[in-house]
Amino acid sequence: MLENNHPQQTLQYLNDVLGGAVLRVIPGKEAAQLPYFLQDFYEVVPIELLGHPITIACIKGRQPLTAHQLGQHTRQLHELLHAPVVVALPEITPGERRQLIQRGIAFVVPNRQLFAPKMGMILTERFGAELRREQEIASPATQALLIWFLNHHLITESWHPFIEAELLGYTGMTATRAIRELLQFNLFEVEQRGRAKYLRLIGNRRELWEKSKPHLRTPVFRTLWTYDQRILKVTGARWAGETALARITMLNEPQQQVVAVTSDAIQQAKLADISFEPRAVADGIPIQVWRYKPEMVDKKTVDPLSLWLSLQDSQDNRIQTALDEIEERFPW
């Protein structure tokens, strides 16, 4: 049975991601002339993106369809409606997501993910350098402040980030640049209070996380290895990688413990005669060198959102399932 709000949620999400000014729903008589089996599976919504026709095929209900079936259906819809097709799913597992991406099937999961290279090509052709600027990756300081906000500001409130910036070791000038980026990415609005400027969240915290994902990257700058157990006691060291993931989800503990530190901590460790290898060594401890402080939360592990970012590209289904668990359990 069709979830009545699924097409509306999909269009709202696309408007949020792509911008309502560039997306327009258009009437489509061809949808009513589709073969009955396609009408049974999908509610078809024709749209235009900057004048380019695109078909949004919203799956009805939660009936299971394989990636092979979706590939066949999207090809048929493309031939019948003469427009690229984006499948809208109410939910998706890590394994399903990987199969769709490998097959090049465009899909959208409202408030979760959009994979539609054709849309990106259209936007790039239209906006050029302006779009590339909007899609820039956040600086380490900006990402650190954003992650700090999500971990510590558990209610929607105005935010004056200079105090947090100081705690994270950033100067006022660096904090100012980070604030400028957060505004550029349209994640916050400015709220003036006398001479002080505060940031007010646009939307809710979960929406902030989803909107910020395209601008964020793994916090891991590089990985070193050492045999010296003293590295575990270096100031600011936190369990990271699969070790941290196993301690906050149902994932089994890996054989090798993984630790995250800053580049400054590496230099301090070298002064204490701790040596490092630039490549994996048998029975060595992997040391992730992070772009920002890994001690975001008062725990022995790195914070869950930075952990998610550090492992999001893993091809291991177990890890992807654990990452989904992190997002589901995070206090949005």
C-alpha positions in Angstrom: 0.0 0.0 0.0 1.3 3.4 -0.9 2.6 5.6 1.9 0.7 8.8 1.1 3.5 11.1 2.2 6.4 9.3 0.5 6.2 11.4 -2.8 5.8 14.6 -0.8 8.7 13.7 1.5 10.8 12.9 -1.6 10.1 16.2 -3.3 10.6 18.2 -0.1 14.0 16.5 0.4 15.0 17.2 -3.2 13.9 20.8 -2.8 16.1 21.1 0.3 19.1 19.5 -1.3 18.9 21.0 -4.8 17.0 24.2 -4.1 13.3 24.9 -4.8 14.2 27.5 -7.4 15.7 24.9 -9.8 13.2 22.1 -9.4 9.6 22.1 -10.7 6.9 19.5 -10.8 5.3 19.1 -14.2 2.1 17.4 -15.3 2.7 14.1 -17.0 -0.1 12.3 -18.9 2.3 9.5 -20.0 2.4 8.1 -16.4 -1.2 7.0 -16.7 -0.3 5.1 -19.9 2.4 3.0 -18.3 2.1 -0.8 -18.2 0.0 -1.9 -15.3 2.9 -3.8 -13.5 4.9 -0.5 -13.4 1.9 1.4 -12.1 1.6 -1.3 -9.4 5.2 -0.8 -8.3 5.7 3.0 -8.7 4.0 6.3 -8.3 5.6 8.4 -11.0 6.3 12.1 -10.5 7.7 14.0 -13.5 9.8 17.0 -12.6 12.0 19.5 -14.4 15.5 20.5 -13.2 16.5 23.7 -14.9 14.4 22.7 -17.8 15.6 19.1 -18.0 12.9 16.5 -17.6 13.5 13.9 -14.9 11.2 11.1 -13.6 10.9 10.4 -9.9 9.7 6.8 -9.5 8.4 6.4 -5.9 8.2 2.8 -4.8 4.7 2.0 -3.4 4.7 0.6 0.1 7.7 -1.4 1.2 7.6 -4.3 -1.3 11.1 -5.7 -1.8 12.7 -5.2 -5.2 16.2 -6.4 -6.1 18.8 -4.1 -7.7 18.4 -6.2 -10.9 14.6 -5.6 -11.0 15.1 -1.9 -10.3 17.7 -1.7 -13.1 15.2 -3.3 -15.5 12.3 -1.0 -14.4 14.3 2.2 -14.6 15.4 1.3 -18.2 11.8 0.7 -19.2 10.6 3.9 -17.5 13.4 5.8 -19.3 12.4 4.4 -22.7 8.7 5.1 -22.1 8.9 8.5 -20.5 12.0 9.8 -22.4 13.7 11.1 -19.2 16.3 10.0 -16.7 14.8 8.1 -13.8 15.5 8.5 -10.1 14.0 5.7 -7.8 12.6 7.0 -4.5 12.8 4.4 -1.7 11.3 4.8 1.7 14.4 3.1 3.3 17.5 1.3 2.2 20.1 -1.1 3.7 23.8 -0.7 3.3 24.0 -3.7 1.0 21.1 -2.4 -1.2 22.8 1.0 -1.3 26.1 -0.5 -2.5 24.4 -2.6 -5.2 22.5 0.4 -6.6 25.6 2.5 -6.7 27.6 -0.3 -8.4 24.9 -0.6 -11.1 24.7 3.1 -11.6 21.0 3.3 -10.6 20.0 6.8 -9.4 18.1 6.7 -6.1 16.9 9.0 -3.3 16.0 8.1 0.3 14.2 11.1 1.8 16.2 12.8 4.6 19.0 10.2 4.1 20.7 10.1 0.8 20.6 11.2 -2.9 22.7 9.4 -5.6 21.8 11.0 -8.9 24.9 11.8 -11.1 22.6 13.1 -13.9 21.3 15.8 -11.6 24.8 16.9 -10.6 25.8 17.2 -14.3 22.8 19.4 -15.0 23.5 21.7 -12.0 27.2 21.9 -12.9 26.4 22.9 -16.5 24.1 25.6 -15.2 26.0 27.1 -12.3 29.6 26.2 -13.1 32.1 27.7 -10.6 29.4 29.0 -8.3 28.1 25.4 -7.7 31.6 24.1 -7.1 32.1 26.8 -4.4 28.9 25.8 -2.7 30.0 22.1 -2.7 33.4 22.8 -1.2 34.6 20.6 1.7 34.5 22.3 5.1 37.9 23.2 6.7 38.9 21.0 9.6 38.0 23.8 12.1 34.6 24.2 10.6 34.0 20.5 10.7 35.2 20.2 14.2 32.9 23.0 15.4 29.9 21.5 13.6 30.6 18.1 15.1 31.0 19.7 18.5 27.7 21.4 18.2 25.9 18.2 17.3 27.5 16.3 20.2 26.9 18.9 22.8 24.0 21.1 21.9 21.2 18.6 22.2 18.4 21.1 21.8 17.7 23.6 19.1 19.2 26.9 20.4 21.2 29.9 19.3 24.9 29.2 19.4 27.9 31.5 20.0 30.7 29.2 18.9 33.8 31.2 20.0 34.0 29.5 23.4 33.9 26.1 21.8 36.5 27.2 19.3 38.8 28.1 22.1 38.3 24.8 23.8 39.2 23.1 20.5 42.4 25.1 20.2 41.3 27.5 17.5 41.9 31.3 17.4 39.2 33.8 17.1 40.2 34.5 13.4 39.9 30.7 12.6 36.5 30.6 14.4 35.3 33.6 12.3 36.3 31.8 9.1 34.5 28.7 10.3 31.3 30.6 11.0 31.5 32.1 7.5 31.7 28.6 6.0 28.7 27.4 8.1 26.7 30.3 6.8 27.9 29.7 3.2 26.8 26.1 3.4 23.3 27.4 4.5 23.4 25.4 7.7 22.8 28.3 10.1 21.4 31.8 10.2 22.9 34.9 11.9 21.1 36.2 15.0 22.3 39.6 16.2 22.2 40.2 20.0 23.6 43.7 20.6 27.1 43.6 19.3 27.4 39.8 19.5 26.4 37.6 16.6 24.9 34.1 17.3 24.1 31.3 14.9 20.6 29.9 14.8 20.1 26.4 13.4 18.1 26.1 10.2 15.7 23.1 10.6 16.4 20.4 13.2 19.6 18.6 14.2 19.0 15.6 12.0 18.4 17.8 9.0 21.6 19.7 9.9 23.6 16.4 9.8 22.1 15.4 6.4 22.6 18.8 4.9 26.2 19.0 6.1 27.3 15.5 4.9 28.3 16.7 1.4 30.7 19.2 3.0 32.3 16.8 5.4 35.1 14.3 5.0 36.9 11.7 7.0 38.8 13.3 9.9 41.7 10.9 9.3 44.6 12.7 7.6 46.9 9.6 7.5 47.6 6.4 9.4 50.9 5.4 11.0 51.8 2.2 12.9 53.8 1.5 16.0 54.8 -1.4 18.3 55.1 0.9 21.3 52.1 0.5 23.7 52.9 3.8 25.3 51.0 5.5 22.4 47.8 4.4 24.1 48.6 6.8 27.0 49.4 9.9 24.9 47.3 12.9 25.8 44.1 13.1 23.8 44.4 9.5 22.4 41.0 7.9 21.8 39.9 4.5 20.5 38.9 4.9 16.8 38.1 2.9 13.7 36.6 -0.6 14.2 37.8 -0.6 17.8 35.5 2.4 18.7 32.7 1.0 16.5 32.8 -2.3 18.4 32.6 -0.5 21.7 29.4 1.5 20.8 27.6 -0.9 18.5 27.1 -4.7 18.2 30.2 -5.1 16.0 32.7 -7.7 17.1 36.0 -6.3 18.5 38.8 -6.3 15.8 42.1 -8.1 16.4 44.1 -4.8 16.1 43.3 -1.9 18.3 43.0 1.4 16.5 43.8 4.8 18.1 43.3 8.4 17.0 45.6 11.3 17.9 46.5 14.7 16.5 49.7 15.5 14.6 50.8 17.4 17.7 50.5 14.3 19.8 52.6 12.4 17.2 55.4 15.0 17.6 55.2 14.7 21.4 55.3 10.9 21.1 58.4 11.1 19.0 60.1 13.3 21.6 59.4 10.4 24.1 61.3 8.1 21.6 58.1 6.4 20.3 58.8 5.4 16.7 56.3 5.1 13.9 56.2 3.2 10.5 54.5 4.8 7.5 52.9 1.5 6.4 51.2 -1.5 8.1 53.4 -3.7 10.2 52.5 -7.1 11.6 51.1 -6.8 15.2 51.6 -3.1 15.0 49.0 -0.6 16.4 47.3 1.5 13.7 47.5 5.2 14.7 45.1 7.5 12.9 46.4 11.1 12.7 43.3 13.3 12.8 42.7 16.7 11.2 41.2 17.9 14.5 41.1 16.8 18.1 39.5 13.4 18.5 38.5 14.1 22.1 35.1 15.6 21.2 33.3 13.7 23.9 34.3 12.7 27.5 34.7 9.1 26.6 37.6 6.7 25.7 36.3 6.5 22.1 36.1 9.2 19.4 32.7 10.8 19.0 30.1 8.8 17.0 29.7 11.3 14.2 33.4 11.7 13.4 33.6 7.9 13.7 30.8 7.6 11.1 32.7 10.0 8.7 35.9 8.0 9.1 34.3 4.7 8.1 31.6 5.8 5.7 33.5 4.5 2.6 34.1 1.0 4.0 32.9 -1.8 1.7 32.3 -4.1 4.7 28.6 -4.7 5.1 29.1 -5.3 8.9 30.6 -1.9 9.2 27.8 -0.2 7.2 25.2 -1.9 9.3 26.9 -0.6 12.5 27.1 2.9 11.0 23.4 2.8 10.4 23.0 1.8 14.0 25.1 4.9 15.1 22.8 7.2 13.2 19.6 5.6 14.5 20.8 5.8 18.1 22.3 9.3 18.0 20.3 11.7 20.2 19.0 13.9 17.4 
